[in-house]
Structures are given as C-alpha cells and as structure tokens.
Amino acid sequence: KGLPCPGFEYKRIYTEVPASRQLFYHYRPFGWRGGSEEVGAGIGGVGFVYVVGATSNAGNFAPTRTIYGTTGGSDVFVSKFDNNLNTLIRTVVIGSSADDKGLGIIVSPDNQYIYISGTTKNPANFAPGRTIFGTTGDKDAFICKFSSDLDTFFNATVVASNDKDEGQKW
C-alpha cells in the first residue's frame, strides 16, 4: 500500500552497533511479496549488515542472486547490505528440491567469514559438496560457510537424525 517499489514489502531489520550499544530500527523494501521471510540478522566489519531467511520464489528474489544447489519449495537466502541499508550488495540462495530455511547468521571475529544455520528437508541435494553426519530424517540441521563478501561458498555440513532437527539463531 503506497510502497515505492511494486512487489516489495517492508521488513523491519534490527541492528545493534557494538561501539554505542544502541539499537537502531531500519525499514527498507526487501524480499518478494508473499514469499519471503527474514529470520536473522548480523553485523559485519565496517558496519555491513547481513540478513538470512527463506524465500519461496528464488528465481525472483532480490534484483540479482547467485544460486547454490537445487531450488524448490522454500530456499535459504543470505543478503549483504551497506550499514545504512540503502544498498543491497549481494544475495545468495542455497537450496534443495524441498523446503529449506535459514535461521541464524554470525560473522567471524576477523570479519573474513559468515556462517549460517538452519534446516533442510532434503539434505541429499542441499547445497553443493555438502557433508552429512548421521541418518537423515524429516528435517535436518545445517551450517554453511561463506566469505564475508558472499563471493565464495566454502561448504555445507548437515547434522541429522531420523527425526526433526533444526539449526537455531545465534
């Protein structure tokens, strides 16, 4: 309703600036109407802001994106913004042929890497070169490692049982 970008919804993103420990609230158009969900945010070096979540429309999510794995159902997204949330720097989508969801994100202390956690319903084709520990079940937990510029995907690890497992927010 009255949004400047047709097809986009406003999402509230909370960021905490470590030096001042103040909480800022930002509203920016993000995601695709009816198919995106932001569930985690983190601050990287020089104030970059990262968001992780799920989208059910990977082909139309964000203006440009790099896709790792097979898309289908819902897929994980990670997006990097400048510290003013005015510029979307990069977006990656990680998926399988079933439902996947990013839940948590953390930036390494040296600001070189980001790690995301979440769940996948199909670890057999989730992300390229994944390692699976355990017997897969209905829903399995994963962790992925990327370079902080999101240009390099290093690996994905799935930790599973024959039941429901879920990665969490940090």
Phi, psi and chi 1 to 4 in degrees:
 res  aa     phi    psi   chi1   chi2   chi3   chi4
   1 LYS       -  106.0 -146.7  172.7  178.7 -177.3
   2 GLY    71.4   18.0      -      -      -      -
   3 LEU   -78.9  144.3  -61.2  178.0      -      -
   4 PRO   -72.1  -19.0   24.3  -31.3      -      -
   5 CYS  -119.4  102.9  -60.3      -      -      -
   6 PRO   -56.8  137.2  -19.2   29.0      -      -
   7 GLY    90.7   -9.6      -      -      -      -
   8 PHE  -107.4  149.4  -77.0   83.2      -      -
   9 GLU  -112.9  155.1  -66.0  179.9   11.4      -
  10 TYR   -85.8  134.2  -81.7   91.8      -      -
  11 LYS  -119.5  138.9  -63.1  -71.7 -175.1  178.3
  12 ARG   -85.9  126.7 -174.9  166.6   46.1 -179.1
  13 ILE  -118.8  126.5  -60.8  172.9      -      -
  14 TYR  -100.2  133.1  -56.1   91.7      -      -
  15 THR  -132.7  144.0   58.9      -      -      -
  16 GLU  -116.3  126.5 -174.0  174.7  -28.8      -
  17 VAL   -90.1  113.9  178.4      -      -      -
  18 PRO   -55.0  -39.9  -24.3   33.4      -      -
  19 ALA   -63.6  -41.5      -      -      -      -
  20 SER   -99.5  -15.7   66.2      -      -      -
  21 ARG    58.0   24.4  -53.8  -54.1  -70.6  174.7
  22 GLN   -92.8  148.9  -66.0  176.3  -20.0      -
  23 LEU  -100.8  126.2 -166.9   59.7      -      -
  24 PHE  -112.9  146.7  -65.7   90.5      -      -
  25 TYR  -115.9  130.6  -59.6   91.2      -      -
  26 HIS  -125.5  140.5  -57.8  -82.8      -      -
  27 TYR  -118.8  123.7  -69.5   87.0      -      -
  28 ARG  -143.1  149.6  -67.9  -76.7  178.7 -119.8
  29 PRO   -65.1  131.6   16.1  -21.1      -      -
  30 PHE  -157.8  134.6 -173.4   67.8      -      -
  31 GLY    90.9  177.8      -      -      -      -
  32 TRP  -111.7  131.0 -167.0 -106.2      -      -
  33 ARG   -52.2  129.3 -178.9  169.5  -66.3  159.2
  34 GLY    79.3    4.9      -      -      -      -
  35 GLY  -149.1   19.9      -      -      -      -
  36 SER  -133.7  148.8  -55.1      -      -      -
  37 GLU  -146.0  118.6  178.3 -177.1   -5.4      -
  38 GLU   -88.7  130.7  172.7  -90.0  -37.6      -
  39 VAL  -129.3  -10.5  -64.9      -      -      -
  40 GLY  -152.0  149.3      -      -      -      -
  41 ALA  -141.7  151.6      -      -      -      -
  42 GLY  -148.2  158.6      -      -      -      -
  43 ILE  -106.7  132.7  -58.2  -72.2      -      -
  44 GLY  -109.9 -175.8      -      -      -      -
  45 GLY   -56.1  149.2      -      -      -      -
  46 VAL    57.2   23.3 -160.8      -      -      -
  47 GLY    79.2   15.4      -      -      -      -
  48 PHE   -65.8  147.1  -67.8  114.9      -      -
  49 VAL  -115.6  131.0  177.7      -      -      -
  50 TYR  -113.1  142.7  -63.6   87.5      -      -
  51 VAL  -128.9  137.2  179.0      -      -      -
  52 VAL  -125.8  147.6   64.3      -      -      -
  53 GLY  -176.6 -148.3      -      -      -      -
  54 ALA  -136.5  147.1      -      -      -      -
  55 THR  -133.7  142.4  178.9      -      -      -
  56 SER  -100.2   10.9   58.9      -      -      -
  57 ASN  -140.2   65.0 -165.6  -14.8      -      -
  58 ALA   -58.5  -32.9      -      -      -      -
  59 GLY   -68.7  -23.1      -      -      -      -
  60 ASN  -117.0    8.4  -72.7  -40.5      -      -
  61 PHE   -81.5  128.5 -174.2   77.2      -      -
  62 ALA    60.6  156.2      -      -      -      -
  63 PRO   -58.4  -42.4  -22.8   31.8      -      -
  64 THR  -139.1  153.2   60.5      -      -      -
  65 ARG  -158.1  155.1   68.4 -130.1  142.0  -88.6
  66 THR  -107.2  132.7  -58.5      -      -      -
  67 ILE  -108.8  128.5  -62.8  175.5      -      -
  68 TYR  -112.8  125.8  -64.7   99.0      -      -
  69 GLY    91.5 -163.0      -      -      -      -
  70 THR  -102.1  137.1  -54.7      -      -      -
  71 THR   -97.1  151.4   60.7      -      -      -
  72 GLY   165.4  151.2      -      -      -      -
  73 GLY    60.2 -132.6      -      -      -      -
  74 SER  -104.4  149.5   62.7      -      -      -
  75 ASP  -128.3  157.8  -61.9  -62.1      -      -
  76 VAL   -79.3  140.6  178.0      -      -      -
  77 PHE  -126.1  151.0   73.5   83.6      -      -
  78 VAL  -132.5  127.7 -179.0      -      -      -
  79 SER  -125.5  145.4  -67.9      -      -      -
  80 LYS  -117.0  129.1  179.6  179.6 -179.9  178.7
  81 PHE  -119.6  160.8  -67.1   87.6      -      -
  82 ASP   -72.1  170.1   70.5  -12.5      -      -
  83 ASN   -70.3  -11.5   62.1  -10.9      -      -
  84 ASN   -96.6   -2.5  -66.5  -44.4      -      -
  85 LEU    61.8   24.6  -57.4  178.2      -      -
  86 ASN   -92.6  -20.5  -68.0  -36.0      -      -
  87 THR  -128.7  122.9  -56.1      -      -      -
  88 LEU   -84.1  112.7  173.9   59.6      -      -
  89 ILE   -83.2  -45.0  -62.4  168.1      -      -
  90 ARG  -162.2  148.7 -174.7  153.7  169.9   82.2
  91 THR  -134.6  137.1  -64.8      -      -      -
  92 VAL  -123.8  149.9  -64.0      -      -      -
  93 VAL  -122.5  132.8  174.5      -      -      -
  94 ILE  -122.8  132.1  -48.8  102.0      -      -
  95 GLY  -156.7 -179.5      -      -      -      -
  96 SER  -138.4 -177.7   73.7      -      -      -
  97 SER   -76.4   -6.6   58.3      -      -      -
  98 ALA  -114.3 -163.8      -      -      -      -
  99 ASP   -80.9  133.0  -70.7  -25.7      -      -
 100 ASP  -133.6  149.2  -48.5  -61.0      -      -
 101 LYS  -147.0  128.6 -174.5  174.8 -171.2  177.0
 102 GLY   -84.5  132.8      -      -      -      -
 103 LEU  -118.0  -36.4  -63.1  170.7      -      -
 104 GLY  -134.7  155.1      -      -      -      -
 105 ILE  -146.4  142.1 -172.1  164.8      -      -
 106 ILE  -144.1  144.9 -167.9  166.7      -      -
 107 VAL  -103.2  135.7 -179.0      -      -      -
 108 SER   -63.3  152.5   65.7      -      -      -
 109 PRO   -56.7  -29.7  -23.9   32.7      -      -
 110 ASP   -88.6    4.7   61.8    3.6      -      -
 111 ASN    61.8   21.5  -67.3  -54.4      -      -
 112 GLN   -91.2  -27.1  -63.6  -63.6  -53.4      -
 113 TYR  -135.2  155.3  -51.4  102.7      -      -
 114 ILE  -123.1  148.4   64.2  159.7      -      -
 115 TYR  -124.4  134.2  -60.6   87.9      -      -
 116 ILE  -120.9  148.4   62.7  167.3      -      -
 117 SER  -125.9  161.2   66.0      -      -      -
 118 GLY   173.5 -153.9      -      -      -      -
 119 THR  -131.8  151.3   61.9      -      -      -
 120 THR  -135.7  144.4  178.1      -      -      -
 121 LYS   -98.4   -0.9  -73.2 -164.3  156.7 -152.0
 122 ASN  -145.4   76.1 -170.9   -4.6      -      -
 123 PRO   -64.9  -19.7   18.4  -26.3      -      -
 124 ALA   -61.6  -29.3      -      -      -      -
 125 ASN  -130.2   27.7   69.9   -1.5      -      -
 126 PHE   -83.7  120.7  177.1   77.0      -      -
 127 ALA    55.1  150.4      -      -      -      -
 128 PRO   -74.3  144.3   22.3  -28.7      -      -
 129 GLY    61.4   30.9      -      -      -      -
 130 ARG   -72.3  153.7   76.3 -129.8  144.3 -103.0
 131 THR  -112.0  134.1  -58.1      -      -      -
 132 ILE  -115.0  125.7  -60.3  172.7      -      -
 133 PHE  -109.8  122.9  -65.9   99.7      -      -
 134 GLY   100.4 -178.5      -      -      -      -
 135 THR   -96.6  123.6  -57.0      -      -      -
 136 THR   -69.5  151.6   61.0      -      -      -
 137 GLY  -134.4 -148.6      -      -      -      -
 138 ASP   -65.0  -39.3  179.0   52.7      -      -
 139 LYS  -149.5  132.8 -176.0  166.0   56.3  170.0
 140 ASP  -126.7  149.5  -61.1  -57.6      -      -
 141 ALA   -83.1  148.8      -      -      -      -
 142 PHE  -139.0  161.5   72.0   80.9      -      -
 143 ILE  -137.5  137.8 -174.8  166.8      -      -
 144 CYS  -124.9  149.9  -67.6      -      -      -
 145 LYS  -120.1  130.2  179.1  180.0  178.5 -179.5
 146 PHE  -128.9  158.4  -71.8   88.9      -      -
 147 SER   -69.4  154.6   59.1      -      -      -
 148 SER   -66.3  -19.1   61.3      -      -      -
 149 ASP   -86.7   -1.3   57.8   10.0      -      -
 150 LEU    65.4   14.6  -64.3  178.7      -      -
 151 ASP   -82.2  -22.7  -75.8  -20.1      -      -
 152 THR  -125.2  124.9  -54.5      -      -      -
 153 PHE   -97.3  120.2  169.6   77.3      -      -
 154 PHE   -89.4  -56.4  -70.0  101.0      -      -
 155 ASN  -168.6  168.0   58.3    5.7      -      -
 156 ALA  -131.0  138.7      -      -      -      -
 157 THR  -125.3  131.1  -60.2      -      -      -
 158 VAL  -109.6  129.8  175.8      -      -      -
 159 VAL  -112.9  122.5 -178.8      -      -      -
 160 ALA  -133.9  158.7      -      -      -      -
 161 SER  -138.0  176.8   74.1      -      -      -
 162 ASN   -83.2   18.0   59.4   -0.2      -      -
 163 ASP  -125.6 -147.7 -157.5   -4.8      -      -
 164 LYS  -100.5  123.5  -66.7 -179.8 -178.8  177.0
 165 ASP  -125.0  148.0  -49.7  -59.3      -      -
 166 GLU  -146.5  129.8 -168.2  167.2  -78.9      -
 167 GLY   -71.7  158.5      -      -      -      -
 168 GLN  -124.3  168.7  -65.4  -67.4  -43.3      -
 169 LYS   -71.3  148.3  -64.1  178.7 -174.7  179.7
 170 TRP   -88.7      -  -82.2  -72.1      -      -
